[in-house]
């Protein structure tokens, strides 16, 4: 049983070390994240080729309708 107790204690120490490392990484990401917000693509979405074609055809139809009425 003494061996098992030592293993559990070692695992707890390893968990604490890992948690400290994760906190350091989180702090670094937070610091870097606040710097990179300016150049990020936040809010942009990729549009599929089919969606682009549908939008294009709809716009061409609006232009044709406007041209017919004027």
N, CA, C and O atoms as CSV, one atom per row, in Angstrom:
chain,resi,resn,atom,element,x,y,z
A,1,UNK,N,N,0.805,-1.199,0.000
A,1,UNK,CA,C,0.000,0.000,0.000
A,1,UNK,C,C,0.848,1.264,0.000
A,1,UNK,O,O,0.438,2.274,-0.572
A,2,UNK,N,N,1.994,1.235,0.613
A,2,UNK,CA,C,2.869,2.391,0.655
A,2,UNK,C,C,3.287,2.820,-0.732
A,2,UNK,O,O,3.405,4.015,-0.999
A,3,UNK,N,N,3.513,1.868,-1.619
A,3,UNK,CA,C,3.910,2.151,-3.000
A,3,UNK,C,C,2.784,2.876,-3.734
A,3,UNK,O,O,3.037,3.819,-4.486
A,4,UNK,N,N,1.554,2.442,-3.520
A,4,UNK,CA,C,0.397,3.074,-4.155
A,4,UNK,C,C,0.236,4.505,-3.666
A,4,UNK,O,O,-0.090,5.398,-4.448
A,5,UNK,N,N,0.456,4.719,-2.411
A,5,UNK,CA,C,0.355,6.054,-1.830
A,5,UNK,C,C,1.399,6.984,-2.447
A,5,UNK,O,O,1.103,8.146,-2.730
A,6,UNK,N,N,2.590,6.492,-2.653
A,6,UNK,CA,C,3.650,7.293,-3.259
A,6,UNK,C,C,3.298,7.639,-4.705
A,6,UNK,O,O,3.571,8.749,-5.162
A,7,UNK,N,N,2.702,6.707,-5.414
A,7,UNK,CA,C,2.300,6.946,-6.808
A,7,UNK,C,C,1.214,8.014,-6.861
A,7,UNK,O,O,1.258,8.896,-7.718
A,8,UNK,N,N,0.248,7.945,-5.963
A,8,UNK,CA,C,-0.826,8.931,-5.922
A,8,UNK,C,C,-0.261,10.312,-5.625
A,8,UNK,O,O,-0.654,11.295,-6.254
A,9,UNK,N,N,0.650,10.390,-4.681
A,9,UNK,CA,C,1.254,11.678,-4.332
A,9,UNK,C,C,2.047,12.239,-5.518
A,9,UNK,O,O,1.999,13.440,-5.784
A,10,UNK,N,N,2.763,11.386,-6.215
A,10,UNK,CA,C,3.530,11.831,-7.383
A,10,UNK,C,C,2.598,12.327,-8.484
A,10,UNK,O,O,2.892,13.322,-9.146
A,11,UNK,N,N,1.485,11.643,-8.680
A,11,UNK,CA,C,0.517,12.068,-9.688
A,11,UNK,C,C,-0.096,13.422,-9.326
A,11,UNK,O,O,-0.340,14.242,-10.211
A,12,UNK,N,N,-0.345,13.661,-8.055
A,12,UNK,CA,C,-0.880,14.953,-7.631
A,12,UNK,C,C,0.112,16.076,-7.899
A,12,UNK,O,O,-0.268,17.162,-8.339
A,13,UNK,N,N,1.393,15.806,-7.628
A,13,UNK,CA,C,2.423,16.808,-7.905
A,13,UNK,C,C,2.497,17.093,-9.403
A,13,UNK,O,O,2.632,18.245,-9.816
A,14,UNK,N,N,2.409,16.055,-10.201
A,14,UNK,CA,C,2.446,16.225,-11.655
A,14,UNK,C,C,1.247,17.021,-12.137
A,14,UNK,O,O,1.375,17.862,-13.027
A,15,UNK,N,N,0.066,16.759,-11.549
A,15,UNK,CA,C,-1.133,17.504,-11.919
A,15,UNK,C,C,-0.979,18.983,-11.572
A,15,UNK,O,O,-1.355,19.841,-12.371
A,16,UNK,N,N,-0.443,19.289,-10.417
A,16,UNK,CA,C,-0.222,20.681,-10.026
A,16,UNK,C,C,0.742,21.370,-10.991
A,16,UNK,O,O,0.517,22.512,-11.391
A,17,UNK,N,N,1.816,20.671,-11.363
A,17,UNK,CA,C,2.785,21.232,-12.297
A,17,UNK,C,C,2.125,21.506,-13.644
A,17,UNK,O,O,2.353,22.549,-14.255
A,18,UNK,N,N,1.307,20.566,-14.098
A,18,UNK,CA,C,0.622,20.729,-15.381
A,18,UNK,C,C,-0.369,21.896,-15.322
A,18,UNK,O,O,-0.494,22.653,-16.285
A,19,UNK,N,N,-1.071,22.042,-14.198
A,19,UNK,CA,C,-2.025,23.142,-14.064
A,19,UNK,C,C,-1.310,24.487,-14.085
A,19,UNK,O,O,-1.805,25.441,-14.686
A,20,UNK,N,N,-0.142,24.574,-13.433
A,20,UNK,CA,C,0.629,25.814,-13.465
A,20,UNK,C,C,1.072,26.130,-14.891
A,20,UNK,O,O,1.031,27.283,-15.319
A,21,UNK,N,N,1.490,25.107,-15.614
A,21,UNK,CA,C,1.917,25.299,-17.002
A,21,UNK,C,C,0.755,25.777,-17.869
A,21,UNK,O,O,0.929,26.658,-18.711
A,22,UNK,N,N,-0.415,25.207,-17.668
A,22,UNK,CA,C,-1.599,25.614,-18.429
A,22,UNK,C,C,-1.946,27.066,-18.120
A,22,UNK,O,O,-2.305,27.821,-19.024
A,23,UNK,N,N,-1.844,27.466,-16.853
A,23,UNK,CA,C,-2.115,28.861,-16.498
A,23,UNK,C,C,-1.135,29.804,-17.178
A,23,UNK,O,O,-1.521,30.877,-17.643
A,24,UNK,N,N,0.140,29.405,-17.237
A,24,UNK,CA,C,1.139,30.238,-17.912
A,24,UNK,C,C,0.834,30.350,-19.405
A,24,UNK,O,O,0.954,31.427,-19.989
A,25,UNK,N,N,0.446,29.253,-20.007
A,25,UNK,CA,C,0.108,29.260,-21.432
A,25,UNK,C,C,-1.125,30.124,-21.678
A,25,UNK,O,O,-1.166,30.880,-22.649
A,26,UNK,N,N,-2.132,30.019,-20.805
A,26,UNK,CA,C,-3.332,30.850,-20.934
A,26,UNK,C,C,-2.992,32.333,-20.835
A,26,UNK,O,O,-3.527,33.154,-21.581
A,27,UNK,N,N,-2.098,32.667,-19.907
A,27,UNK,CA,C,-1.697,34.068,-19.752
A,27,UNK,C,C,-0.988,34.561,-21.010
A,27,UNK,O,O,-1.221,35.683,-21.459
A,28,UNK,N,N,-0.130,33.726,-21.572
A,28,UNK,CA,C,0.576,34.109,-22.798
A,28,UNK,C,C,-0.399,34.282,-23.954
A,28,UNK,O,O,-0.281,35.233,-24.727
A,29,UNK,N,N,-1.356,33.376,-24.078
A,29,UNK,CA,C,-2.353,33.481,-25.150
A,29,UNK,C,C,-3.209,34.727,-24.984
A,29,UNK,O,O,-3.547,35.384,-25.969
A,30,UNK,N,N,-3.558,35.054,-23.764
A,30,UNK,CA,C,-4.349,36.254,-23.507
A,30,UNK,C,C,-3.574,37.496,-23.925
A,30,UNK,O,O,-4.115,38.398,-24.566
A,31,UNK,N,N,-2.295,37.527,-23.550
A,31,UNK,CA,C,-1.470,38.684,-23.900
A,31,UNK,C,C,-1.312,38.794,-25.414
A,31,UNK,O,O,-1.438,39.884,-25.971
A,32,UNK,N,N,-1.043,37.694,-26.071
A,32,UNK,CA,C,-0.865,37.728,-27.522
A,32,UNK,C,C,-2.183,37.949,-28.244
A,32,UNK,O,O,-2.217,38.602,-29.287
A,33,UNK,N,N,-3.259,37.415,-27.704
A,33,UNK,CA,C,-4.576,37.574,-28.324
A,33,UNK,C,C,-5.014,39.022,-28.356
A,33,UNK,O,O,-5.642,39.457,-29.321
A,34,UNK,N,N,-4.692,39.778,-27.316
A,34,UNK,CA,C,-5.088,41.176,-27.297
A,34,UNK,C,C,-4.299,41.985,-28.317
A,34,UNK,O,O,-4.760,43.037,-28.761
A,35,UNK,N,N,-3.117,41.507,-28.694
A,35,UNK,CA,C,-2.321,42.205,-29.701
A,35,UNK,C,C,-2.761,41.874,-31.113
A,35,UNK,O,O,-2.647,42.710,-32.010
A,36,UNK,N,N,-3.265,40.662,-31.323
A,36,UNK,CA,C,-3.559,40.224,-32.685
A,36,UNK,C,C,-4.999,40.462,-33.108
A,36,UNK,O,O,-5.372,40.087,-34.219
A,37,UNK,N,N,-5.816,41.069,-32.266
A,37,UNK,CA,C,-7.221,41.313,-32.617
A,37,UNK,C,C,-7.320,42.282,-33.782
A,37,UNK,O,O,-8.243,42.188,-34.591
A,38,UNK,N,N,-6.378,43.214,-33.876
A,38,UNK,CA,C,-6.430,44.235,-34.916
A,38,UNK,C,C,-6.403,43.619,-36.309
A,38,UNK,O,O,-7.156,44.053,-37.180
A,39,UNK,N,N,-5.557,42.622,-36.542
A,39,UNK,CA,C,-5.418,42.051,-37.866
A,39,UNK,C,C,-6.177,40.769,-38.082
A,39,UNK,O,O,-5.950,40.084,-39.080
A,40,UNK,N,N,-7.065,40.423,-37.189
A,40,UNK,CA,C,-7.750,39.146,-37.323
A,40,UNK,C,C,-8.904,39.231,-38.316
A,40,UNK,O,O,-9.338,40.320,-38.691
A,41,UNK,N,N,-9.386,38.081,-38.728
A,41,UNK,CA,C,-10.510,37.997,-39.668
A,41,UNK,C,C,-11.809,37.759,-38.910
A,41,UNK,O,O,-12.718,37.111,-39.428
A,42,UNK,N,N,-11.903,38.271,-37.703
A,42,UNK,CA,C,-13.065,38.029,-36.866
A,42,UNK,C,C,-14.335,38.481,-37.578
A,42,UNK,O,O,-14.417,39.611,-38.061
A,43,UNK,N,N,-15.325,37.591,-37.639
A,43,UNK,CA,C,-16.606,37.943,-38.206
A,43,UNK,C,C,-16.747,37.590,-39.677
A,43,UNK,O,O,-17.841,37.714,-40.228
A,44,UNK,N,N,-15.693,37.163,-40.320
A,44,UNK,CA,C,-15.796,36.815,-41.735
A,44,UNK,C,C,-16.091,35.335,-41.883
A,44,UNK,O,O,-15.642,34.511,-41.086
A,45,UNK,N,N,-16.850,35.013,-42.912
A,45,UNK,CA,C,-17.203,33.629,-43.174
A,45,UNK,C,C,-16.832,33.291,-44.612
A,45,UNK,O,O,-16.862,34.152,-45.491
A,46,UNK,N,N,-16.491,32.055,-44.838
A,46,UNK,CA,C,-16.191,31.596,-46.184
A,46,UNK,C,C,-17.493,31.231,-46.878
A,46,UNK,O,O,-18.341,30.547,-46.305
A,47,UNK,N,N,-17.647,31.686,-48.105
A,47,UNK,CA,C,-18.854,31.400,-48.871
A,47,UNK,C,C,-18.506,30.372,-49.931
A,47,UNK,O,O,-17.479,30.486,-50.601
A,48,UNK,N,N,-19.347,29.384,-50.080
A,48,UNK,CA,C,-19.105,28.333,-51.063
A,48,UNK,C,C,-19.278,28.888,-52.481
A,48,UNK,O,O,-19.882,29.940,-52.688
A,49,UNK,N,N,-18.737,28.158,-53.434
A,49,UNK,CA,C,-18.841,28.570,-54.832
A,49,UNK,C,C,-20.305,28.621,-55.273
A,49,UNK,O,O,-20.699,29.508,-56.030
A,50,UNK,N,N,-21.099,27.677,-54.800
A,50,UNK,CA,C,-22.518,27.650,-55.167
A,50,UNK,C,C,-23.238,28.889,-54.620
A,50,UNK,O,O,-24.086,29.469,-55.299
A,51,UNK,N,N,-22.898,29.284,-53.405
A,51,UNK,CA,C,-23.529,30.467,-52.824
A,51,UNK,C,C,-23.110,31.729,-53.569
A,51,UNK,O,O,-23.934,32.611,-53.810
A,52,UNK,N,N,-21.829,31.818,-53.934
A,52,UNK,CA,C,-21.364,32.985,-54.703
A,52,UNK,C,C,-22.081,33.067,-56.038
A,52,UNK,O,O,-22.463,34.154,-56.472
A,53,UNK,N,N,-22.267,31.925,-56.696
A,53,UNK,CA,C,-22.963,31.904,-57.983
A,53,UNK,C,C,-24.411,32.347,-57.823
A,53,UNK,O,O,-24.929,33.098,-58.650
A,54,UNK,N,N,-25.069,31.883,-56.757
A,54,UNK,CA,C,-26.457,32.250,-56.505
A,54,UNK,C,C,-26.583,33.761,-56.264
A,54,UNK,O,O,-27.502,34.403,-56.771
A,55,UNK,N,N,-25.663,34.309,-55.498
A,55,UNK,CA,C,-25.669,35.749,-55.241
A,55,UNK,C,C,-25.435,36.514,-56.536
A,55,UNK,O,O,-26.088,37.525,-56.797
A,56,UNK,N,N,-24.497,36.024,-57.347
A,56,UNK,CA,C,-24.184,36.681,-58.614
A,56,UNK,C,C,-25.390,36.690,-59.552
A,56,UNK,O,O,-25.701,37.708,-60.171
A,57,UNK,N,N,-26.054,35.561,-59.648
A,57,UNK,CA,C,-27.227,35.481,-60.525
A,57,UNK,C,C,-28.356,36.382,-60.030
A,57,UNK,O,O,-29.063,36.992,-60.832
A,58,UNK,N,N,-28.525,36.464,-58.720
A,58,UNK,CA,C,-29.569,37.334,-58.164
A,58,UNK,C,C,-29.261,38.796,-58.465
A,58,UNK,O,O,-30.159,39.562,-58.812
A,59,UNK,N,N,-27.993,39.184,-58.332
A,59,UNK,CA,C,-27.622,40.574,-58.622
A,59,UNK,C,C,-27.802,40.880,-60.101
A,59,UNK,O,O,-28.280,41.960,-60.450
A,60,UNK,N,N,-27.431,39.954,-60.973
A,60,UNK,CA,C,-27.610,40.158,-62.418
A,60,UNK,C,C,-29.090,40.297,-62.753
A,60,UNK,O,O,-29.458,41.087,-63.622
A,61,UNK,N,N,-29.943,39.532,-62.067
A,61,UNK,CA,C,-31.385,39.643,-62.300
A,61,UNK,C,C,-31.891,41.016,-61.850
A,61,UNK,O,O,-32.749,41.599,-62.512
A,62,UNK,N,N,-31.376,41.535,-60.743
A,62,UNK,CA,C,-31.786,42.874,-60.285
A,62,UNK,C,C,-31.354,43.930,-61.285
A,62,UNK,O,O,-32.113,44.850,-61.587
A,63,UNK,N,N,-30.118,43.802,-61.807
A,63,UNK,CA,C,-29.632,44.771,-62.793
A,63,UNK,C,C,-30.476,44.721,-64.064
A,63,UNK,O,O,-30.813,45.758,-64.636
A,64,UNK,N,N,-30.814,43.506,-64.499
A,64,UNK,CA,C,-31.638,43.365,-65.713
A,64,UNK,C,C,-33.020,43.971,-65.507
A,64,UNK,O,O,-33.543,44.633,-66.403
A,65,UNK,N,N,-33.611,43.756,-64.349
A,65,UNK,CA,C,-34.920,44.308,-64.046
A,65,UNK,C,C,-34.856,45.844,-64.033
A,65,UNK,O,O,-35.749,46.511,-64.556
A,66,UNK,N,N,-33.811,46.385,-63.442
A,66,UNK,CA,C,-33.649,47.834,-63.379
A,66,UNK,C,C,-33.441,48.409,-64.786
A,66,UNK,O,O,-33.955,49.479,-65.112
A,67,UNK,N,N,-32.690,47.691,-65.602
A,67,UNK,CA,C,-32.428,48.157,-66.960
A,67,UNK,C,C,-33.709,48.154,-67.791
A,67,UNK,O,O,-33.914,49.049,-68.611
A,68,UNK,N,N,-34.581,47.146,-67.583
A,68,UNK,CA,C,-35.851,47.070,-68.330
A,68,UNK,C,C,-36.787,48.201,-67.947
A,68,UNK,O,O,-37.504,48.718,-68.804
A,69,UNK,N,N,-36.800,48.595,-66.696
A,69,UNK,CA,C,-37.744,49.620,-66.247
A,69,UNK,C,C,-37.290,51.026,-66.563
A,69,UNK,O,O,-38.108,51.946,-66.563
A,70,UNK,N,N,-35.999,51.222,-66.835
A,70,UNK,CA,C,-35.531,52.590,-67.096
A,70,UNK,C,C,-35.465,52.915,-68.571
A,70,UNK,O,O,-35.090,54.028,-68.942
